Amino acid sequence: MNFLTTISRAGFLASIFLVPAFLSSNALADQNLPLAALGAVPVPADNPQTSAKVALGKLLFFDPRLGGDASVSCADCHAPKQGWGFADPISRGYPGAIHWRNSQTVVNAAYLGKLFWVGAAKSLEAQAPSAAKGAVSGNGEADMMEARLAFIPEYAKQFRAIFGDRWPRISSAWKAIAAFERTLIHDQTPFDKFMRGDKTALSAEQQRGLKLFQGKANCIECHNGPLLTDQKYYNLGVPRAEAWLNSGLAQITFRYEQYAKGVTEDMYRTIKDDAGLYYRTKQKRDKGKFRTPPLRYTAYSAPFMHNGSFFDFGELIEFYNQGGGTNEFSANKTKLLKPLNLSDEEKENLAAFLESLSGEEIKMQTPKLPPYAPLD
């Protein structure tokens, strides 16, 4: 066997047995980009935007019939009045259960290439069914949800006109919801106006905060580009969720998730912190890592971090000022974090800049949903 044959065979075996690099490390993650205003919304070629599809998607987003027992809709965990997320540290769960992570805002999610805290979905079309069918979130079954849609004449009519479905197909429902979510864009913030050339859009305090963001505070290291996220994965030493210390139901959910994600028996019995990206890669170096969250719309989407550990900008900034925290996976803590020695004035300036990343709140009333009727 010659050298080239050996290398080729090794590469083939690696492609079969090794975890893809984009999951197990940051080596092939998105390139760091300069801060910028948001641009055009990316739209996939196989799901073009139409006004009719967006209108249908809005109804479905608020409709609890896309779930296990017809009581939990997308909007229950991504509520307009709660920053299009959920204002508790840990999101609500399916009735009789509780979730185990913070619910992120869907505002500007259309720009992300990695959705959920560990990038489990790569598009809005893939995110919607993962949430609706997740055991501790929507707990829906595709055939049951599709059957319910068929008993709603208005939906049957709209699915036929928009997608050509003889009866509403659940795959079309996810496309419609994704189309609606692509309209939840927040791109007229003071920050966007400043980046587009209006130098009066940011106050003097906010401009000082911007300099700190890019300089002494070094937020720019991970929160860069138009979305203010590099979409990479880091362990910051985020402290354990308090609910896991005093809520029996939360502990049951946590152990269930260990079982569902196939951890070792030792981990199932002993760990007390969310292992994050490890559940997808099974690489020890990924324990405790989570995707960098965007910083847009954060004035409305507290609490922050994957387990809602911090309730306002002051707590968040102080966490970074201390150089992050510690948890049971701190051996993987990023070396990027170190004490910042920010003064009280600098902390205030930085918080003021973070405020500039949010403009007017996106408000929306719950639409009137179409009723069931006997099949024709």
Secondary structure, 3 states (H helix, E strand, C coil): CCHHHHHHHHHHHHHHHCCCHHHHCCCCCCCCCCCCCCCCCCCCCCCCCCHHHHHHHHHHHCCCCCCCCCCCCHHHHCEHHHCCECCCCCCECCCCCECCCCCCCCCCHHHCCCECCCCCECCHHHHHHHHHHCCCCCCCCHHHHHHHHHCCHHHHHHHHHHHCCCCCCHHHHHHHHHHHHCCCCCCCCHHHHHHCCCCCCCCHHHHHHHHHHHCCCCHHHCCCCCCCCCCCEEECCCCCCCHHHHCHHHHHHHHHHHHHCCCCHHHHHHCCCCCECHHHHCCHHHCCEEECCCCCCCCCCCCECCCCCECCHHHHHHHHHCCCCCCCCHHHECCCCCCCCCCHHHHHHHHHHHHCCCCCCCCCCCCCCCCCCCCC
